[in-house]
């Protein structure tokens, strides 16, 4: 059995800028800053979601 988690093409960026957690066999970001700050940034500007693991 291989316990190694997969990584997206932009994993290094995710790791450098936020928390990375195991998710469905992948190492994925959970957040980059305070959740309230992220919520307001998406409401007032734009948000990006990495779906390359799908």
URKA-V528390 format. One record per residue. N is the residue number from 1. PSI is psi in radians with two decimals (NA if undefined). OMEGA is omega in radians with two decimals (none if undefined). D_LAST is the distance of its C-alpha to the last C-alpha in Angstrom with 2 decimals. Layout:
# URKA-V528390
n->N psi->PSI omega->OMEGA d_last->D_LAST
n->N psi->PSI omega->OMEGA d_last->D_LAST
This chain:
# URKA-V528390
n->1 psi->2.36 omega->3.14 d_last->21.58
n->2 psi->2.00 omega->-3.14 d_last->19.41
n->3 psi->0.05 omega->-3.11 d_last->18.85
n->4 psi->2.30 omega->3.11 d_last->17.33
n->5 psi->2.52 omega->3.09 d_last->14.15
n->6 psi->2.76 omega->3.12 d_last->11.55
n->7 psi->2.45 omega->3.09 d_last->11.60
n->8 psi->2.99 omega->3.13 d_last->9.88
n->9 psi->-0.46 omega->-3.11 d_last->12.41
n->10 psi->0.45 omega->3.12 d_last->13.86
n->11 psi->-0.80 omega->-3.09 d_last->14.26
n->12 psi->-0.68 omega->3.11 d_last->18.03
n->13 psi->-0.81 omega->3.10 d_last->18.21
n->14 psi->-0.84 omega->-3.09 d_last->16.41
n->15 psi->-0.70 omega->-3.13 d_last->18.81
n->16 psi->-0.53 omega->-3.01 d_last->21.76
n->17 psi->-0.13 omega->-3.10 d_last->21.32
n->18 psi->-3.05 omega->3.11 d_last->20.21
n->19 psi->2.33 omega->3.09 d_last->19.58
n->20 psi->2.32 omega->-3.11 d_last->16.73
n->21 psi->2.76 omega->3.04 d_last->16.06
n->22 psi->2.36 omega->3.11 d_last->14.39
n->23 psi->1.91 omega->3.07 d_last->11.43
n->24 psi->0.72 omega->3.10 d_last->10.10
n->25 psi->0.09 omega->-3.13 d_last->11.11
n->26 psi->2.70 omega->2.97 d_last->10.04
n->27 psi->1.95 omega->-3.03 d_last->12.59
n->28 psi->2.67 omega->3.12 d_last->11.60
n->29 psi->2.54 omega->3.07 d_last->14.24
n->30 psi->-0.56 omega->3.07 d_last->16.01
n->31 psi->2.86 omega->3.14 d_last->18.53
n->32 psi->-0.47 omega->3.13 d_last->20.64
n->33 psi->-2.83 omega->3.08 d_last->23.91
n->34 psi->2.36 omega->-3.08 d_last->25.66
n->35 psi->-0.59 omega->3.12 d_last->23.53
n->36 psi->-0.70 omega->3.09 d_last->26.31
n->37 psi->-0.75 omega->3.13 d_last->26.32
n->38 psi->-0.74 omega->3.12 d_last->22.61
n->39 psi->-0.84 omega->-3.13 d_last->23.15
n->40 psi->-0.64 omega->3.11 d_last->26.14
n->41 psi->-0.73 omega->3.12 d_last->24.53
n->42 psi->-0.69 omega->3.13 d_last->21.87
n->43 psi->-0.63 omega->-3.04 d_last->24.71
n->44 psi->-0.29 omega->-3.08 d_last->27.10
n->45 psi->-1.78 omega->-3.10 d_last->25.06
n->46 psi->2.69 omega->3.05 d_last->21.33
n->47 psi->2.69 omega->3.12 d_last->18.09
n->48 psi->2.37 omega->3.13 d_last->14.92
n->49 psi->2.15 omega->3.14 d_last->11.50
n->50 psi->1.91 omega->3.12 d_last->9.12
n->51 psi->0.29 omega->-3.08 d_last->5.60
n->52 psi->-0.20 omega->3.08 d_last->5.44
n->53 psi->-0.15 omega->-3.09 d_last->3.81
n->54 psi->NA omega->none d_last->0.00
